Amino acid sequence: MEFFSGIQYNIKGLLLSLKTPSLLLLGLLRFFVVFALTLSLSGLILLHHDNILSMIWTAPDGGWLIYVWHVASWLLSLFLAGIAMIIAYLIAQLFFCVFIMDYMSRITERLVLGHEKHPVQASWVAFFIYLIRQEIPRAVIPVLISIVIMGLGLFTPISPAILIISAMAGAMFMAWDNTDLVPARRMKPFSERLGFLKRHLLFHLGFGLLFLIPWLNILILSFAPVGATLYVIDKEDR
């Protein structure tokens, strides 16, 4: 079943990275960049969580409402910390990590096939701009949509179900962000790459499931390009 296959490929890529010095170094570099940004943004939110809630709901003078206010304050802070983690991921992704992801994917392709299919024939600057252009539709827009759905879910009676659906959708989109590296590098049309996601939704759900584990997801995401590349190469061979 593709769902369990997604989990297996994610772990398989992590294990291969641990055995390959170049992949391990690049993955750890990406991890520390995302971790540092996440820690900084989340720390600022937690430091000022009382002030943030005060702008929405002024702290009661006393009574039982003060306890409700404190609970609401920390729930809001946890939600904002989660948003901060996503924002940190997007910032690191757009301006730094997208290049690392592609490089990890190419190293994996050379390890498995012995060579790189259709190597990029462009300057470093032109290729970097190309990567950024590819990253915007496949990562930024889906994640922002997930955040909007999550925000809307806070104000509806079925908010728990919406929050779960939003988290699952975000995980699938982030999984696609990794499996799309190889097709995008080979200049395949966006419609064809989007069709690949639609045909293998269960795989991407399984692959992205580990991305939903708080804090561990930053480590798993750092090495995800390896497992995703292994999967795409296997699909091509078949």
C-alpha positions in Angstrom: 0.0 0.0 0.0 1.4 3.4 -1.0 0.6 5.0 2.4 3.1 2.6 4.2 5.5 2.9 1.3 5.7 6.6 1.9 6.7 6.1 5.5 9.3 3.4 4.5 10.9 5.7 1.8 11.1 8.6 4.3 13.0 6.3 6.8 15.0 4.7 4.0 16.2 8.2 2.9 17.2 9.1 6.5 19.2 5.9 6.9 21.0 6.4 3.6 21.8 10.0 4.6 23.4 8.8 7.9 25.7 6.5 5.9 26.7 9.1 3.3 28.9 11.9 4.7 27.9 14.5 2.0 24.2 13.9 2.5 24.6 14.0 6.3 26.5 17.3 6.2 24.0 19.0 3.9 21.0 17.6 5.9 22.5 18.8 9.2 23.2 22.2 7.7 19.6 22.5 6.6 18.4 21.3 10.0 20.3 24.0 11.9 19.1 26.8 9.6 15.5 25.8 10.0 15.9 25.1 13.7 17.6 28.4 14.4 14.8 30.4 12.6 12.1 28.3 14.3 13.6 28.8 17.8 14.0 32.5 17.2 10.5 33.2 16.0 8.8 30.8 18.5 10.9 32.3 21.3 9.7 35.8 20.5 6.1 34.6 20.5 6.3 32.7 23.8 8.1 35.7 25.4 5.3 38.1 24.5 2.3 35.7 24.7 0.5 37.7 27.4 0.8 40.9 25.4 -0.4 39.2 22.2 -3.5 37.9 23.9 -4.1 41.3 25.6 -4.5 42.8 22.2 -7.4 40.4 21.6 -8.8 40.0 25.1 -7.8 42.2 28.1 -6.8 40.2 31.2 -9.7 40.1 33.8 -9.1 41.6 37.2 -9.8 38.4 39.0 -12.3 35.5 39.5 -12.4 32.3 37.5 -12.1 34.2 34.2 -8.4 34.8 34.9 -7.8 31.1 34.7 -9.6 30.9 31.4 -7.6 33.8 30.2 -4.3 32.1 31.0 -5.4 28.9 29.3 -6.5 30.8 26.2 -3.1 32.7 26.3 -1.1 29.5 26.1 -3.3 27.9 23.5 -2.9 31.0 21.4 0.8 30.9 21.9 1.1 27.2 20.9 -0.9 28.0 17.7 1.3 31.0 16.9 4.4 28.9 17.6 3.2 26.4 15.1 2.6 29.2 12.6 6.1 30.5 13.4 7.6 27.1 12.6 5.9 27.1 9.2 7.0 30.6 8.4 10.6 29.7 9.4 10.4 26.7 7.1 9.2 28.9 4.2 11.9 31.6 4.8 14.7 29.0 5.0 13.2 27.2 2.0 13.0 30.1 -0.3 16.3 31.8 0.4 18.6 28.9 1.3 17.3 25.4 1.7 15.8 24.9 -1.8 19.4 24.8 -3.2 20.5 22.3 -0.6 17.4 20.1 -1.3 18.2 20.0 -5.0 21.9 19.2 -4.4 21.0 16.4 -2.0 18.6 15.0 -4.6 21.3 15.1 -7.3 23.8 13.4 -5.0 21.2 10.7 -4.3 20.6 10.2 -8.0 24.3 9.8 -8.7 24.6 7.3 -5.8 21.7 5.1 -7.1 22.2 5.4 -10.9 25.9 6.2 -11.1 25.2 9.4 -13.0 22.8 12.3 -13.1 20.1 12.2 -15.8 19.7 15.4 -17.8 22.3 17.5 -15.8 21.5 21.2 -15.6 23.3 23.3 -18.2 23.1 26.8 -16.7 25.0 29.2 -14.5 24.7 29.0 -10.7 22.7 32.3 -10.6 20.3 31.2 -13.4 19.8 27.8 -11.8 19.2 29.4 -8.3 16.5 31.7 -9.8 15.0 28.7 -11.5 14.8 26.8 -8.2 13.1 29.7 -6.5 10.5 29.9 -9.3 9.8 26.2 -8.9 9.5 26.5 -5.2 6.9 29.2 -5.0 4.0 27.2 -6.6 4.9 23.8 -5.1 5.6 24.9 -1.5 4.6 28.4 -0.6 1.1 28.5 -2.0 -0.1 25.1 -0.6 1.3 25.8 2.8 -0.3 29.3 2.9 -3.6 27.6 1.9 -3.2 25.2 4.8 -2.6 28.0 7.2 -5.8 29.8 6.0 -7.8 26.6 6.4 -6.4 26.1 9.9 -7.3 29.7 10.8 -10.8 29.3 9.6 -11.1 26.0 11.5 -10.7 27.9 14.8 -14.0 29.7 14.3 -16.2 26.8 13.2 -18.0 24.0 15.2 -16.0 21.3 13.4 -12.7 23.0 14.1 -10.9 19.8 15.3 -11.7 18.0 12.1 -10.7 21.0 10.0 -7.4 21.3 11.9 -6.6 17.6 11.3 -7.5 17.9 7.6 -5.4 21.0 7.3 -2.4 19.3 8.9 -2.7 16.3 6.6 -3.0 18.5 3.6 0.1 20.5 4.7 2.0 17.2 5.2 1.1 16.0 1.7 2.2 19.3 0.1 5.5 19.3 1.9 6.1 15.7 0.8 5.4 16.8 -2.8 7.9 19.6 -2.3 10.5 16.8 -2.1 9.2 14.3 -4.7 8.9 17.2 -7.2 12.7 17.9 -7.1 13.6 15.4 -9.8 10.8 16.2 -12.3 11.3 19.9 -11.8 15.0 19.6 -12.5 14.2 17.7 -15.7 12.0 20.6 -16.8 8.8 18.6 -16.9 5.6 20.7 -17.2 4.0 21.8 -14.0 0.7 20.1 -15.0 2.5 16.8 -15.3 4.2 17.2 -11.9 0.9 18.1 -10.3 -0.7 15.0 -11.9 2.0 12.9 -10.2 0.9 14.2 -6.8 -2.8 13.5 -7.6 -2.0 9.9 -8.7 0.0 9.2 -5.5 -1.8 11.0 -2.8 -1.6 8.1 -0.3 2.2 7.9 -0.8 2.6 11.6 -0.1 0.3 11.3 2.9 2.5 8.5 4.3 5.7 10.3 3.4 4.5 13.5 5.1 3.1 11.8 8.2 6.4 12.1 10.0 6.4 15.8 9.3 3.5 16.2 11.8 5.6 15.2 14.8 6.6 18.4 16.6 10.3 19.3 16.6 11.3 15.9 15.2 9.7 17.0 11.9 12.5 19.6 11.5 15.1 16.7 11.5 12.9 14.5 9.2 12.4 17.3 6.8 16.1 18.0 6.6 16.8 14.6 5.0 13.4 14.1 3.2 14.8 14.9 -0.3 16.9 11.7 -0.2 13.9 9.4 0.4 11.8 11.3 -2.1 14.4 11.0 -4.8 14.8 7.3 -4.2 11.0 6.9 -4.7 10.9 8.9 -7.9 13.9 6.9 -9.4 12.2 3.6 -8.5 9.0 4.8 -10.1 10.9 5.7 -13.3 12.6 2.3 -13.4 9.2 0.6 -13.3 
